[in-house]
Amino acid sequence: MILVTGATGKVGRELVRELKAAGVPFRVGVRHPESHGEGAVLFDFDRPETFPTALAGVDRLFLLTSGGTEREVAAVEAAKQARVSHVVKLSVWGAEEDACTIGRAHRAVEKAIEASGLPWTFLRPNGFMQNLSTYKRDGIRSQGVIADSTADSAWSIVDARDVGAVAAKALTERGHEGRAYKLSGPEALSQTQMAEKISEATGRTVRYVDLSDAAYRAAQVGFGVPQAWADALVDLNVYYRTGAGAPVTPDVAKILRRPPGTFDRFARDHSAVWQ
């Protein structure tokens, strides 16, 4: 039995879709199982007392929470107590380098998993194409603008659908234990190039606007993002400005036995959300 945490997020939804299609038994661990129907169990990262019941009979765990990654450490201990045989953690690009705030937070959890003795697989995606159809959607729709502070550096972002498919393989196939995968798309694109591709897909003009770190931080706080998280996002952009996000890796193609999805395909598939 597989327990999927973070099942309502970008990757979690895709993983659930993959497992359903494959007919693999799984349950989802969520805060409000009554809203998710059959197969949902109570699992709240803020309430560790919910972990043992959710993990009963589980042999594989997909570990993902949004924000507060330190809460995952208690889930790792609970998985060990439940004798889970494999943990697949959704981490972040560059976690192994400890090069930015978000990477260090995820690497701390990776280290806890390694120390637990549990077999593990780490998935380190290079950001998601879907961030442009969610977090950055409103700016594109209302102003025709993608605003960021990356100095328009190249970035090999990946389709979350591919990450979900990789997660399904890691959970259901042998041979992924003890491996950390860097998951990129098939090409490195600047956000100016992404804007051009969205323009082509939608028939409207979209452009990239580069902000200073201070302006980007202020914009995030203005959107209601906590100051500490806004600082972490700025730190992430500083990391990407070094060119660290540009490498294209073979891992998605190697695991899925097909090329990763292109940004052009993503833009066509999601063009309606920007109209």
C-alpha positions as CSV (number, residue, x, y, z in Angstrom):
1,M,0.0,0.0,0.0
2,I,1.2,3.5,-0.9
3,L,0.4,6.6,1.1
4,V,0.5,9.8,-0.9
5,T,0.9,13.0,1.1
6,G,0.6,16.4,-0.7
7,A,-2.0,14.8,-2.9
8,T,-3.8,18.1,-3.6
9,G,-0.7,19.9,-5.0
10,K,0.8,20.1,-8.5
11,V,2.8,16.9,-8.3
12,G,0.6,15.0,-5.9
13,R,-2.4,15.3,-8.2
14,E,-0.4,14.0,-11.1
15,L,0.9,11.1,-9.0
16,V,-2.6,10.2,-8.0
17,R,-3.7,10.2,-11.6
18,E,-0.8,7.9,-12.6
19,L,-1.4,5.4,-9.8
20,K,-5.1,5.3,-10.6
21,A,-4.4,4.6,-14.3
22,A,-2.0,1.8,-13.3
23,G,-4.4,0.2,-10.9
24,V,-2.0,0.5,-8.0
25,P,-3.5,0.4,-4.5
26,F,-2.9,3.7,-2.6
27,R,-4.4,6.1,-0.1
28,V,-4.1,9.8,0.2
29,G,-3.2,11.5,3.5
30,V,-5.0,14.8,3.8
31,R,-6.2,17.2,6.5
32,H,-9.9,16.8,5.5
33,P,-10.4,13.2,4.3
34,E,-14.2,13.7,4.3
35,S,-13.8,16.0,1.3
36,H,-11.8,13.5,-0.7
37,G,-13.9,10.4,-0.8
38,E,-12.9,6.7,-0.6
39,G,-9.2,6.1,0.0
40,A,-8.5,9.3,1.9
41,V,-7.2,9.2,5.5
42,L,-6.4,11.9,8.0
43,F,-2.8,13.0,7.9
44,D,-2.0,16.4,9.1
45,F,1.7,17.5,9.2
46,D,0.8,19.9,12.1
47,R,-0.7,17.0,14.1
48,P,1.9,14.1,14.3
49,E,-0.7,12.1,16.3
50,T,-2.5,11.5,13.0
51,F,0.5,9.7,11.5
52,P,0.4,6.2,12.9
53,T,-3.2,5.4,11.8
54,A,-2.6,6.8,8.3
55,L,0.6,4.8,8.0
56,A,-0.9,1.5,9.2
57,G,-0.3,-1.2,6.6
58,V,1.7,1.2,4.4
59,D,4.9,0.0,2.8
60,R,5.7,3.0,0.6
61,L,5.4,6.7,1.4
62,F,5.4,9.7,-1.0
63,L,6.6,12.6,1.2
64,L,5.5,16.1,0.3
65,T,4.3,19.1,2.2
66,S,3.9,22.7,1.2
67,G,6.0,25.0,3.4
68,G,7.4,24.1,6.8
69,T,9.5,21.2,5.5
70,E,10.8,20.6,9.1
71,R,7.5,19.0,9.8
72,E,8.4,16.2,7.5
73,V,11.1,15.0,10.0
74,A,8.4,13.7,12.4
75,A,6.7,11.9,9.5
76,V,10.0,10.2,8.7
77,E,10.2,8.9,12.3
78,A,6.6,7.7,12.1
79,A,7.3,5.9,8.9
80,K,10.3,4.2,10.5
81,Q,8.1,3.1,13.4
82,A,5.5,1.8,10.9
83,R,8.2,-0.2,9.1
84,V,7.7,1.6,5.8
85,S,10.0,0.0,3.2
86,H,10.6,3.0,0.9
87,V,10.2,6.7,1.2
88,V,10.1,8.9,-2.0
89,K,10.6,12.5,-1.1
90,L,9.8,15.4,-3.3
91,S,12.8,17.7,-2.8
92,V,14.1,20.6,-4.8
93,W,16.8,21.3,-7.5
94,G,20.2,21.9,-5.9
95,A,19.3,20.5,-2.5
96,E,22.6,18.6,-2.4
97,E,24.5,21.9,-2.8
98,D,23.0,23.6,0.3
99,A,23.2,26.7,-1.9
100,C,20.0,28.5,-0.9
101,T,17.5,28.7,1.9
102,I,14.9,26.4,0.3
103,G,17.5,23.9,-0.8
104,R,19.0,23.8,2.7
105,A,15.5,23.2,4.2
106,H,14.9,20.2,2.0
107,R,18.4,18.8,2.4
108,A,17.8,18.8,6.2
109,V,14.9,16.4,5.6
110,E,16.9,14.4,3.1
111,K,19.6,13.9,5.8
112,A,17.0,12.8,8.4
113,I,15.7,10.2,5.9
114,E,19.2,9.0,5.2
115,A,19.9,8.8,9.0
116,S,16.7,6.8,9.6
117,G,17.9,3.8,7.7
118,L,14.8,3.8,5.5
119,P,15.3,3.1,1.8
120,W,14.8,6.4,0.0
121,T,14.5,8.1,-3.4
122,F,14.9,11.9,-3.7
123,L,13.2,13.8,-6.6
124,R,14.8,17.2,-7.2
125,P,12.8,19.0,-9.9
126,N,14.0,22.3,-11.4
127,G,10.8,24.3,-10.7
128,F,7.5,23.6,-12.4
129,M,6.1,24.9,-15.7
130,Q,2.8,25.0,-13.9
131,N,3.9,27.9,-11.7
132,L,3.2,30.0,-14.7
133,S,-0.4,28.8,-14.8
134,T,-0.9,29.2,-11.1
135,Y,1.3,31.7,-9.2
136,K,2.0,33.9,-12.2
137,R,-1.3,33.4,-13.9
138,D,-3.0,36.6,-12.7
139,G,-0.1,38.9,-13.8
140,I,-0.2,37.3,-17.3
141,R,-3.9,37.5,-17.6
142,S,-4.4,41.1,-16.3
143,Q,-1.2,42.8,-17.4
144,G,0.5,40.5,-19.9
145,V,3.5,40.4,-17.6
146,I,5.7,37.8,-16.0
147,A,7.5,39.6,-13.2
148,D,10.5,38.1,-11.4
149,S,14.0,38.9,-10.2
150,T,16.0,36.2,-12.0
151,A,17.8,38.6,-14.4
152,D,16.1,36.5,-17.1
153,S,18.5,33.7,-16.5
154,A,18.0,30.4,-18.4
155,W,16.0,27.8,-16.5
156,S,15.3,24.1,-17.4
157,I,11.9,24.0,-15.7
158,V,10.0,20.7,-15.8
159,D,6.3,19.8,-16.4
160,A,4.8,18.7,-13.1
161,R,3.0,16.0,-15.1
162,D,6.4,14.4,-15.7
163,V,7.4,14.7,-12.1
164,G,4.2,12.9,-11.0
165,A,5.0,10.2,-13.6
166,V,8.5,9.8,-12.3
167,A,7.2,9.6,-8.7
168,A,4.9,6.8,-9.7
169,K,7.8,4.9,-11.3
170,A,9.9,5.4,-8.2
171,L,7.1,4.1,-5.9
172,T,6.2,1.1,-8.0
173,E,9.4,-0.1,-9.7
174,R,12.5,-1.6,-8.1
175,G,15.9,-0.1,-8.5
176,H,15.2,3.5,-7.5
177,E,16.3,3.1,-3.9
178,G,19.3,5.1,-2.8
179,R,19.0,7.4,-5.8
180,A,18.6,11.2,-6.1
181,Y,17.2,12.4,-9.4
182,K,17.6,15.9,-10.9
183,L,14.5,16.4,-12.9
184,S,14.6,19.0,-15.7
185,G,12.7,19.8,-18.8
186,P,14.2,19.2,-22.3
187,E,15.7,22.8,-22.7
188,A,16.8,25.8,-20.7
189,L,14.6,28.9,-21.3
190,S,14.7,32.4,-20.1
191,Q,11.4,33.9,-18.9
192,T,11.5,36.1,-21.9
193,Q,11.5,33.0,-24.1
194,M,8.7,31.5,-21.9
195,A,6.7,34.7,-22.4
196,E,7.2,34.5,-26.1
197,K,5.9,30.9,-26.1
198,I,2.9,31.8,-24.0
199,S,2.2,34.7,-26.5
200,E,2.3,32.3,-29.4
201,A,-0.1,29.8,-27.6
202,T,-2.6,32.5,-26.6
203,G,-2.4,35.0,-29.4
204,R,-1.8,37.8,-26.9
205,T,1.4,39.7,-26.0
206,V,3.2,38.6,-22.9
207,R,6.5,39.9,-21.8
208,Y,9.0,39.4,-19.0
209,V,9.7,42.3,-16.5
210,D,12.9,42.0,-14.4
211,L,12.6,43.3,-10.9
212,S,15.2,44.2,-8.3
213,D,15.4,41.9,-5.3
214,A,13.8,44.6,-3.1
215,A,10.9,45.2,-5.6
216,Y,10.3,41.4,-5.9
217,R,10.4,40.9,-2.1
218,A,7.9,43.8,-1.6
219,A,5.6,42.4,-4.3
220,Q,5.5,39.0,-2.6
221,V,4.8,40.5,0.8
222,G,2.1,42.6,-0.8
223,F,0.5,39.4,-2.1
224,G,0.3,38.1,1.4
225,V,3.5,36.0,1.4
226,P,5.1,35.8,4.8
227,Q,8.4,37.9,5.1
228,A,10.5,34.8,5.7
229,W,9.2,33.0,2.7
230,A,9.6,36.1,0.5
231,D,13.2,36.3,1.6
232,A,13.7,32.6,0.7
233,L,12.2,33.3,-2.8
234,V,14.6,36.1,-3.3
235,D,17.5,33.9,-2.2
236,L,16.3,31.2,-4.7
237,N,16.4,33.8,-7.5
238,V,19.9,34.8,-6.5
239,Y,20.8,31.1,-6.8
240,Y,19.3,30.9,-10.3
241,R,21.1,34.1,-11.4
242,T,24.4,32.1,-11.1
243,G,23.2,29.9,-14.0
244,A,22.5,27.0,-11.6
245,G,19.1,26.4,-13.1
246,A,20.3,26.0,-16.7
247,P,21.6,22.4,-16.9
248,V,19.4,19.8,-18.7
249,T,19.5,16.4,-17.2
250,P,18.7,12.9,-18.7
251,D,16.8,11.6,-15.6
252,V,13.2,12.2,-16.7
253,A,13.8,10.5,-20.1
254,K,15.8,7.7,-18.4
255,I,13.0,6.8,-15.9
256,L,10.0,7.4,-18.2
257,R,11.6,6.0,-21.3
258,R,10.4,9.0,-23.3
259,P,11.5,12.7,-23.6
260,P,10.2,15.2,-21.0
261,G,7.4,17.4,-22.1
262,T,8.3,20.7,-23.8
263,F,7.3,24.1,-22.7
264,D,5.5,24.6,-26.1
265,R,3.3,21.6,-25.2
266,F,2.7,23.0,-21.7
267,A,1.7,26.4,-23.1
268,R,-0.7,24.9,-25.6
269,D,-2.3,22.7,-23.0
270,H,-2.8,25.6,-20.6
271,S,-3.5,28.5,-22.9
272,A,-7.0,28.9,-21.7
273,V,-5.9,29.8,-18.1
274,W,-4.1,33.0,-19.4
275,Q,-7.0,34.3,-21.5
